[in-house]
Amino acid sequence: VQLQASGGGLVQAGGSLRLSCAASRRTSSNNGMGWFRQAPGKEREFVAAISWRGGGTIYGESVKGRFTISRDNSKMYLQMNNLKREDTAVYYCAVARSSTGTPNAGGYQYWGQGTLVTVSS
């Protein structure tokens, strides 16, 4: 089981980044996928999730209207626009236990290693 998140980096506030997550097809072809993030000293936070067919998406309140989740088979993406300093965190991709995504971290069975996003003012 492998999940590889990439695309993080340093960006100025108001800028954009696109995160990618590559999953082995065997583990993600019929499963929902999601993004979570964890800032230093804070708990893991739900960012967005997408169903296995890509038709259903849900977002955390803090990113609605700024972030867009999408997927292409076993690859998942997170387009992040209008980034804010509070978006600074390590972003993790995950494969859900079911065919739909969920804001509950317990609903995911596989996790990637994370990619760091730093937003400067």
DSSP file with accessible surface (Angstrom, degrees, kcal/mol):
  #  RESIDUE AA STRUCTURE BP1 BP2  ACC     N-H-->O    O-->H-N    N-H-->O    O-->H-N    TCO  KAPPA ALPHA  PHI   PSI    X-CA   Y-CA   Z-CA
    1    1 A V              0   0   87      0, 0.0     2,-0.4     0, 0.0    22,-0.0   0.000 360.0 360.0 360.0 122.1    0.0    0.0    0.0
    2    2 A Q        +     0   0  152    108,-0.1    22,-1.6     2,-0.0     2,-0.4  -0.994 360.0 177.9-136.6 133.4    1.5    3.3   -1.1
    3    3 A L  E     -A   23   0A  13     -2,-0.4   110,-0.6   108,-0.2     2,-0.5  -0.998   9.7-168.7-128.8 129.0    0.3    6.9   -1.1
    4    4 A Q  E     -A   22   0A 114     18,-2.4    18,-2.5    -2,-0.4     2,-0.3  -0.947   1.5-167.5-124.7 111.4    2.6    9.6   -2.3
    5    5 A A  E     +A   21   0A   3     -2,-0.5     2,-0.3    16,-0.2    16,-0.2  -0.767  18.1 159.7 -95.2 142.6    1.7   13.2   -1.7
    6    6 A S  E     +A   20   0A  57     14,-2.5    14,-2.7    -2,-0.3   109,-0.1  -0.941  33.4  74.7-151.9 169.9    3.5   16.0   -3.5
    7    7 A G        +     0   0   35      1,-0.3    11,-0.3    -2,-0.3    -1,-0.1   0.356  59.1 134.6 106.1  -6.2    3.3   19.6   -4.5
    8    8 A G        +     0   0   28     12,-0.1     2,-0.3     9,-0.1    -1,-0.3  -0.194  21.3 120.7 -69.9 168.3    3.8   21.4   -1.2
    9    9 A G  E     -d  117   0B  30    107,-0.6   109,-2.9   106,-0.1     2,-0.5  -0.987  60.5 -48.5 166.9-166.3    6.1   24.3   -0.9
   10   10 A L  E     +d  118   0B 130     -2,-0.3     2,-0.3   107,-0.2   109,-0.2  -0.852  54.2 164.4-101.1 130.5    6.4   28.0    0.1
   11   11 A V  E     -d  119   0B  23    107,-2.6   109,-2.5    -2,-0.5     2,-0.2  -0.988  35.0-111.5-144.1 150.4    3.9   30.4   -1.3
   12   12 A Q  E >   -d  120   0B 141     -2,-0.3     3,-2.3   107,-0.2    71,-0.2  -0.478  49.3 -84.4 -79.2 153.7    2.9   34.0   -0.5
   13   13 A A  T 3  S+     0   0   51    107,-2.8    71,-0.2     1,-0.3    -1,-0.1  -0.300 119.2  30.0 -55.7 137.3   -0.6   34.7    0.9
   14   14 A G  T 3  S+     0   0   45     69,-3.2    68,-0.6     1,-0.3    -1,-0.3   0.246 100.7 112.7  92.3 -11.4   -3.1   35.0   -1.9
   15   15 A G    <   -     0   0   22     -3,-2.3    68,-2.4    68,-0.2     2,-0.3  -0.089  59.7-120.2 -85.3-173.6   -1.2   32.6   -4.0
   16   16 A S        -     0   0   61     65,-0.2     2,-0.3    66,-0.2    65,-0.2  -0.927  21.1-179.7-132.1 153.6   -2.0   29.1   -5.3
   17   17 A L  E     - B   0  80A  36     63,-2.1    63,-3.4    -2,-0.3     2,-0.5  -0.978  16.7-145.2-144.8 154.3   -0.6   25.6   -5.0
   18   18 A R  E     - B   0  79A 127     -2,-0.3     2,-0.3   -11,-0.3    61,-0.2  -0.974  14.4-159.4-124.9 117.8   -1.7   22.3   -6.4
   19   19 A L  E     - B   0  78A   0     59,-2.7    59,-2.3    -2,-0.5     2,-0.3  -0.692   6.3-160.9 -92.7 147.3   -1.2   19.1   -4.4
   20   20 A S  E     -AB   6  77A  33    -14,-2.7   -14,-2.5    -2,-0.3     2,-0.4  -0.935   7.4-166.3-125.5 151.3   -1.2   15.7   -5.9
   21   21 A a  E     -AB   5  76A   1     55,-2.4    55,-2.5    -2,-0.3     2,-0.5  -0.967   4.4-163.4-139.2 120.2   -1.6   12.3   -4.4
   22   22 A A  E     -AB   4  75A  44    -18,-2.5   -18,-2.4    -2,-0.4     2,-0.3  -0.913  12.5-175.7-105.3 125.7   -0.7    9.1   -6.2
   23   23 A A  E     -A    3   0A   9     51,-1.9     2,-0.2    -2,-0.5   -20,-0.2  -0.900  35.7-100.4-119.2 148.8   -2.1    5.9   -4.8
   24   24 A S    >>  -     0   0   42    -22,-1.6     3,-1.6    -2,-0.3     4,-0.9  -0.485  35.8-127.3 -65.3 133.3   -1.6    2.3   -5.9
   25   25 A R  H >> S+     0   0  144      1,-0.3     4,-1.9    -2,-0.2     3,-0.7   0.850 104.2  63.3 -56.9 -34.5   -4.6    1.4   -8.0
   26   26 A R  H 34 S+     0   0  192      1,-0.2    -1,-0.3     2,-0.2     4,-0.2   0.827 108.2  41.6 -62.3 -29.8   -5.4   -1.7   -6.0
   27   27 A T  H <4 S+     0   0    6     -3,-1.6    -1,-0.2   -25,-0.1    -2,-0.2   0.626 125.3  28.6 -94.4 -13.5   -6.0    0.3   -2.9
   28   28 A S  H X< S+     0   0    0     -4,-0.9     3,-1.2    -3,-0.7    -2,-0.2   0.524  82.5  99.8-127.7  -3.7   -8.0    3.2   -4.2
   29   29 A S  T 3< S+     0   0   38     -4,-1.9    -3,-0.1     1,-0.3    -2,-0.1   0.818 102.8  22.0 -63.7 -31.7   -9.9    2.2   -7.3
   30   30 A N  T 3  S+     0   0   97     -5,-0.2     2,-0.3    -4,-0.2    -1,-0.3   0.196 110.6  91.7-117.4  17.0  -13.2    1.8   -5.5
   31   31 A N  S <  S-     0   0   28     -3,-1.2    68,-0.3    21,-0.2    70,-0.1  -0.844  73.1-116.6-117.1 149.0  -12.6    3.9   -2.5
   32   32 A G        -     0   0    0     66,-2.9    64,-3.2    68,-0.4     2,-0.3  -0.306  32.3-152.1 -68.2 162.5  -13.2    7.5   -1.6
   33   33 A M  E     -FE  50  95B   0     17,-2.5    17,-3.0    62,-0.3     2,-0.3  -0.946  13.0-175.9-136.7 160.5  -10.2    9.6   -0.9
   34   34 A G  E     -FE  49  94B   0     60,-2.4    60,-2.2    -2,-0.3     2,-0.4  -0.968  21.3-129.3-153.4 166.5   -9.5   12.7    1.2
   35   35 A W  E     +FE  48  93B   0     13,-3.3    12,-2.5    -2,-0.3    13,-1.6  -0.973  24.1 175.2-119.1 136.3   -7.1   15.4    2.3
   36   36 A F  E     -FE  46  92B   4     56,-2.7    56,-3.1    -2,-0.4     2,-0.3  -0.872  10.6-157.1-127.9 165.1   -6.4   16.3    5.9
   37   37 A R  E     -FE  45  91B   9      8,-2.4     8,-3.6    -2,-0.3     2,-0.4  -0.981   6.4-160.4-143.3 156.0   -3.9   18.8    7.3
   38   38 A Q  E     - E   0  90B  68     52,-2.1    52,-2.3    -2,-0.3     6,-0.2  -0.948   7.6-159.8-140.9 117.8   -2.1   19.3   10.6
   39   39 A A    >   -     0   0   22      4,-0.5     3,-2.4    -2,-0.4    50,-0.1  -0.582  45.2 -76.0 -90.1 157.2   -0.5   22.5   11.7
   40   40 A P  T 3  S+     0   0  117      0, 0.0    -1,-0.1     0, 0.0     3,-0.1  -0.277 118.2   4.8 -55.7 127.7    2.2   22.7   14.4
   41   41 A G  T 3  S+     0   0   93      1,-0.2     2,-0.3    -3,-0.1    -3,-0.0   0.523 113.7 101.6  77.9   5.7    0.6   22.2   17.8
   42   42 A K  S <  S-     0   0  142     -3,-2.4    -1,-0.2     1,-0.1     2,-0.1  -0.796  74.3-101.7-121.3 164.0   -2.8   21.6   16.4
   43   43 A E        -     0   0  172     -2,-0.3    -4,-0.5     1,-0.1     2,-0.1  -0.380  51.3 -83.1 -77.5 159.6   -5.0   18.6   15.8
   44   44 A R        -     0   0   99     -6,-0.2     2,-0.4    -2,-0.1    -6,-0.2  -0.397  50.4-154.3 -62.8 137.8   -5.4   17.0   12.4
   45   45 A E  E     -F   37   0B  77     -8,-3.6    -8,-2.4    -2,-0.1     2,-0.2  -0.940  14.7-118.7-122.8 136.9   -8.1   18.9   10.4
   46   46 A F  E     +F   36   0B  25     -2,-0.4   -10,-0.2   -10,-0.2     3,-0.1  -0.524  32.6 171.3 -70.9 136.1  -10.3   17.7    7.6
   47   47 A V  E     -     0   0B   0    -12,-2.5    13,-2.9     1,-0.4     2,-0.3   0.790  55.1 -32.5-110.7 -57.8   -9.8   19.5    4.4
   48   48 A A  E     -FG  35  59B   0    -13,-1.6   -13,-3.3    11,-0.3    -1,-0.4  -0.986  47.5-161.4-164.2 157.8  -11.7   17.8    1.6
   49   49 A A  E     -FG  34  58B   1      9,-2.3     9,-2.0    -2,-0.3     2,-0.3  -0.980   3.2-161.6-146.8 157.6  -12.9   14.4    0.4
   50   50 A I  E     -FG  33  57B   5    -17,-3.0   -17,-2.5    -2,-0.3     7,-0.2  -0.994  22.5-116.2-142.6 143.7  -14.1   12.9   -2.9
   51   51 A S    >   -     0   0   17      5,-2.4     3,-1.3    -2,-0.3    49,-0.2  -0.246  38.1-101.4 -74.9 168.9  -16.1    9.8   -3.7
   52   52 A W  T 3  S+     0   0   86     47,-2.7   -21,-0.2     1,-0.3    21,-0.1   0.799 124.7  45.1 -67.0 -25.5  -14.5    7.0   -5.8
   53   53 A R  T 3  S-     0   0  200     46,-0.3    -1,-0.3   -23,-0.1    18,-0.1   0.488 110.2-123.4 -91.8  -6.3  -16.4    8.1   -8.9
   54   54 A G  S <  S+     0   0   27     -3,-1.3    -2,-0.1     2,-0.2    17,-0.1   0.446  83.2 109.4  83.5  -0.7  -15.5   11.7   -8.3
   55   55 A G        +     0   0   74      1,-0.1     2,-0.5    -5,-0.1    -1,-0.1   0.718  67.9  59.3 -83.3 -21.4  -19.1   12.9   -8.2
   56   56 A G        +     0   0   35      2,-0.0    -5,-2.4     0, 0.0     2,-0.4  -0.937  62.2 170.7-114.0 126.2  -19.4   13.6   -4.6
   57   57 A T  E     -G   50   0B  62     -2,-0.5     2,-0.3    -7,-0.2    -7,-0.2  -0.972   9.7-173.8-131.3 148.6  -17.2   16.1   -2.8
   58   58 A I  E     -G   49   0B  69     -9,-2.0    -9,-2.3    -2,-0.4     2,-0.3  -0.980   8.5-160.5-138.1 152.5  -17.2   17.7    0.7
   59   59 A Y  E     -G   48   0B  51     -2,-0.3   -11,-0.3   -11,-0.2     2,-0.1  -0.948  23.7-109.1-134.3 149.7  -15.0   20.4    2.2
   60   60 A G    >>  -     0   0   10    -13,-2.9     3,-1.5    -2,-0.3     4,-1.0  -0.469  37.7-114.9 -70.2 151.4  -14.0   21.7    5.5
   61   61 A E  T 34 S+     0   0  148      1,-0.3     3,-0.5     2,-0.2    -1,-0.1   0.848 111.7  58.6 -59.9 -35.6  -15.6   25.0    6.4
   62   62 A S  T 34 S+     0   0   51      1,-0.2    -1,-0.3     3,-0.0   -15,-0.1   0.647 113.3  37.0 -73.2 -12.7  -12.3   26.9    6.4
   63   63 A V  T X> S+     0   0    0     -3,-1.5     3,-2.3   -16,-0.2     4,-2.2   0.462  80.6 127.9-117.2  -4.6  -11.4   26.0    2.8
   64   64 A K  T 3< S+     0   0  109     -4,-1.0     4,-0.1    -3,-0.5   -16,-0.0  -0.290  80.3  15.0 -57.1 134.6  -14.8   26.2    1.1
   65   65 A G  T 34 S+     0   0   88      2,-0.4    -1,-0.3     1,-0.1     3,-0.1   0.283 125.9  59.6  85.2 -10.8  -14.7   28.4   -1.9
   66   66 A R  T <4 S+     0   0   22     -3,-2.3    15,-2.1     1,-0.2     2,-0.3   0.683  97.1  53.6-117.2 -33.0  -10.9   28.4   -2.1
   67   67 A F  E  <  -C   80   0A   4     -4,-2.2    -2,-0.4    13,-0.2     2,-0.4  -0.816  59.5-164.9-109.0 147.3   -9.9   24.7   -2.4
   68   68 A T  E     -C   79   0A  75     11,-2.3    11,-3.0    -2,-0.3     2,-0.4  -0.991   5.5-156.8-133.6 125.5  -11.1   22.2   -5.1
   69   69 A I  E     +C   78   0A   6     -2,-0.4     2,-0.3     9,-0.2     9,-0.2  -0.777  21.7 159.7 -99.5 143.6  -10.6   18.5   -4.8
   70   70 A S  E     -C   77   0A  46      7,-1.8     7,-3.0    -2,-0.4     2,-0.3  -0.957  17.7-157.3-151.8 167.9  -10.6   16.3   -7.9
   71   71 A R  E     -C   76   0A  34     -2,-0.3     2,-0.4     5,-0.3     5,-0.3  -0.993  14.5-159.4-151.2 155.9   -9.4   12.8   -8.9
   72   72 A D  E >   -C   75   0A  95      3,-2.9     3,-1.9    -2,-0.3     2,-0.4  -0.850  69.9 -66.2-136.4  94.4   -8.4   10.8  -11.9
   73   73 A N  T 3  S-     0   0  100     -2,-0.4    -1,-0.1     1,-0.3   -19,-0.0  -0.423 124.7  -1.5  57.6-112.8   -8.7    7.1  -11.1
   74   74 A S  T 3  S+     0   0   25     -2,-0.4   -51,-1.9    -3,-0.1     2,-0.4   0.365 120.5  84.2 -92.4   6.2   -6.0    6.5   -8.5
   75   75 A K  E <   -BC  22  72A 106     -3,-1.9    -3,-2.9   -53,-0.2     2,-0.3  -0.893  57.6-168.1-109.6 142.5   -4.7   10.1   -8.5
   76   76 A M  E     -BC  21  71A   0    -55,-2.5   -55,-2.4    -2,-0.4     2,-0.3  -0.947   1.8-163.8-128.9 148.8   -6.1   12.8   -6.4
   77   77 A Y  E     -BC  20  70A  34     -7,-3.0    -7,-1.8    -2,-0.3     2,-0.4  -0.919  12.7-159.2-132.6 155.3   -5.5   16.6   -6.5
   78   78 A L  E     -BC  19  69A   0    -59,-2.3   -59,-2.7    -2,-0.3     2,-0.6  -0.910   9.9-160.9-135.6 106.9   -6.1   19.6   -4.3
   79   79 A Q  E     -BC  18  68A  61    -11,-3.0   -11,-2.3    -2,-0.4     2,-0.6  -0.802  11.9-165.9 -86.7 119.9   -6.2   22.9   -6.0
   80   80 A M  E     +BC  17  67A   0    -63,-3.4   -63,-2.1    -2,-0.6     2,-0.3  -0.937  10.2 176.1-115.7 116.7   -5.6   25.6   -3.4
   81   81 A N        +     0   0   61    -15,-2.1   -65,-0.2    -2,-0.6   -66,-0.2  -0.778  59.9  20.2-115.6 161.6   -6.3   29.2   -4.3
   82   82 A N  S    S-     0   0   90    -68,-0.6    -1,-0.2    -2,-0.3   -66,-0.2   0.919  84.5-158.4  48.3  52.3   -6.2   32.4   -2.3
   83   83 A L        -     0   0    1    -68,-2.4   -69,-3.2    -3,-0.2     2,-0.3  -0.277   7.2-157.7 -65.9 145.5   -4.0   30.8    0.3
   84   84 A K    >   -     0   0   81    -71,-0.2     3,-2.3   -70,-0.1     4,-0.2  -0.821  31.6-108.2-119.7 161.3   -3.9   32.2    3.8
   85   85 A R  G >  S+     0   0  156     -2,-0.3     3,-2.0     1,-0.3    34,-0.3   0.863 117.9  62.5 -57.7 -34.9   -1.2   32.0    6.5
   86   86 A E  G 3  S+     0   0  124      1,-0.3    -1,-0.3   -47,-0.0   -47,-0.1   0.559  88.7  70.7 -72.1  -4.3   -3.6   29.7    8.5
   87   87 A D  G <   +     0   0    0     -3,-2.3    -1,-0.3     2,-0.0     2,-0.2   0.530  69.6 119.3 -83.7  -7.3   -3.4   27.2    5.7
   88   88 A T    <   +     0   0   39     -3,-2.0     2,-0.3    -4,-0.2    30,-0.2  -0.425  42.7 105.3 -61.5 123.4    0.2   26.5    6.7
   89   89 A A  E    S- H   0 117B   2     28,-2.0    28,-2.9    -2,-0.2     2,-0.6  -0.969  76.2 -79.9-178.4 170.3    0.3   22.8    7.6
   90   90 A V  E     -EH  38 116B  40    -52,-2.3   -52,-2.1    -2,-0.3     2,-0.5  -0.859  47.7-146.1 -89.1 127.4    1.4   19.4    6.6
   91   91 A Y  E     -EH  37 115B   0     24,-3.2    24,-2.2    -2,-0.6     2,-0.4  -0.849  14.3-166.7-102.2 130.6   -1.1   18.0    4.2
   92   92 A Y  E     -E   36   0B  46    -56,-3.1   -56,-2.7    -2,-0.5     2,-0.3  -0.920   8.9-150.4-117.5 138.8   -1.9   14.3    4.1
   93   93 A a  E     -E   35   0B   0     -2,-0.4    19,-2.7   -58,-0.2     2,-0.3  -0.778  20.9-176.9-102.3 154.2   -3.8   12.3    1.6
   94   94 A A  E     -EI  34 111B   0    -60,-2.2   -60,-2.4    -2,-0.3     2,-0.5  -0.990  26.2-127.0-150.1 154.6   -5.8    9.2    2.6
   95   95 A V  E     -EI  33 110B   0     15,-2.2    14,-2.6    -2,-0.3    15,-1.3  -0.914  32.6-130.3-105.9 127.9   -7.8    6.4    1.2
   96   96 A A  E     - I   0 108B   0    -64,-3.2    12,-0.3    -2,-0.5     5,-0.1  -0.274  10.1-127.9 -76.0 161.0  -11.2    5.9    2.7
   97   97 A R  S    S+     0   0  151     10,-2.9     2,-0.2   -66,-0.1    11,-0.1   0.734  93.8  41.3 -76.4 -24.1  -12.7    2.6    4.0
   98   98 A S  S    S-     0   0   55      9,-0.5   -66,-2.9     2,-0.5    -2,-0.2  -0.557  98.0 -96.3-116.2-176.3  -15.8    3.1    1.9
   99   99 A S  S    S+     0   0   53    -68,-0.3   -47,-2.7    -2,-0.2     2,-0.3   0.559 104.7  59.4 -79.7  -9.3  -16.6    4.4   -1.6
  100  100 A T  S    S-     0   0   76    -49,-0.2    -2,-0.5   -68,-0.2   -68,-0.4  -0.834  85.2-114.3-116.9 159.3  -17.4    7.9   -0.3
  101  101 A G        -     0   0   16     -2,-0.3   -52,-0.1   -45,-0.2   -67,-0.1  -0.414  28.8-166.3 -84.7 166.6  -15.2   10.4    1.6
  102  102 A T        -     0   0   40     -2,-0.1   -54,-0.1   -54,-0.1     5,-0.1  -0.993  31.2-129.0-150.7 149.5  -15.9   11.5    5.1
  103  103 A P  S    S+     0   0   75      0, 0.0     2,-0.6     0, 0.0   -57,-0.1   0.609  85.2  97.4 -75.0  -8.9  -14.7   14.3    7.4
  104  104 A N    >   -     0   0  104      1,-0.2     3,-2.3     3,-0.0    -2,-0.1  -0.708  66.6-152.2 -86.7 119.0  -13.9   11.6   10.1
  105  105 A A  G >  S+     0   0   38     -2,-0.6     3,-1.5     1,-0.3    -1,-0.2   0.801  94.3  66.8 -60.0 -28.2  -10.2   10.6   10.1
  106  106 A G  G 3  S+     0   0   43      1,-0.3    -1,-0.3    -3,-0.0    -2,-0.0   0.644  87.0  70.5 -67.2 -13.1  -11.2    7.2   11.4
  107  107 A G  G <  S+     0   0   16     -3,-2.3   -10,-2.9    -5,-0.1    -9,-0.5   0.342  85.7  83.6 -85.1   7.6  -13.0    6.5    8.1
  108  108 A Y  E <   -I   96   0B   4     -3,-1.5   -12,-0.3   -12,-0.3     3,-0.1  -0.905  51.2-174.2-116.6 142.5   -9.6    6.2    6.3
  109  109 A Q  E     +     0   0B  66    -14,-2.6     2,-0.4    -2,-0.4   -13,-0.2   0.690  69.8  41.3-107.8 -24.7   -7.5    3.2    6.1
  110  110 A Y  E     -I   95   0B  71    -15,-1.3   -15,-2.2   -83,-0.1     2,-0.4  -0.990  63.5-168.6-130.7 141.5   -4.4    4.3    4.4
  111  111 A W  E     -I   94   0B  80     -2,-0.4  -108,-0.2   -17,-0.2   -17,-0.2  -0.961  14.5-134.4-130.4 144.9   -2.4    7.5    4.8
  112  112 A G        -     0   0   11    -19,-2.7  -108,-0.2    -2,-0.4     3,-0.1  -0.295  33.4-103.9 -84.8 179.7    0.4    9.2    2.9
  113  113 A Q        -     0   0   99   -110,-0.6  -109,-0.1     1,-0.1   -21,-0.1   0.634  61.1-115.7 -85.7 -13.2    3.5   10.7    4.4
  114  114 A G        -     0   0   13    -21,-0.1     2,-0.4   -24,-0.0   -22,-0.2   0.121  14.9-126.2  96.5 149.5    2.4   14.3    4.0
  115  115 A T  E     - H   0  91B  22    -24,-2.2   -24,-3.2  -109,-0.1     2,-0.4  -0.999  25.7-122.0-134.6 135.3    3.6   17.3    2.1
  116  116 A L  E     - H   0  90B  94     -2,-0.4  -107,-0.6   -26,-0.2     2,-0.5  -0.640  22.0-170.4 -86.2 129.7    4.4   20.7    3.8
  117  117 A V  E     -dH   9  89B   0    -28,-2.9   -28,-2.0    -2,-0.4     2,-0.5  -0.979   4.4-173.7-115.7 124.2    2.6   23.8    2.7
  118  118 A T  E     -d   10   0B  48   -109,-2.9  -107,-2.6    -2,-0.5     2,-0.6  -0.983   5.1-165.3-122.4 123.1    3.9   27.1    4.1
  119  119 A V  E     -d   11   0B   4     -2,-0.5     2,-0.3   -34,-0.3  -107,-0.2  -0.936   9.2-161.8-110.6 121.5    2.1   30.3    3.4
  120  120 A S  E      d   12   0B  40   -109,-2.5  -107,-2.8    -2,-0.6   -35,-0.0  -0.679 360.0 360.0-102.0 156.1    4.0   33.5    4.1
  121  121 A S              0   0  111     -2,-0.3    -1,-0.1  -109,-0.2   -37,-0.0  -0.377 360.0 360.0 -87.1 360.0    2.5   37.0    4.6
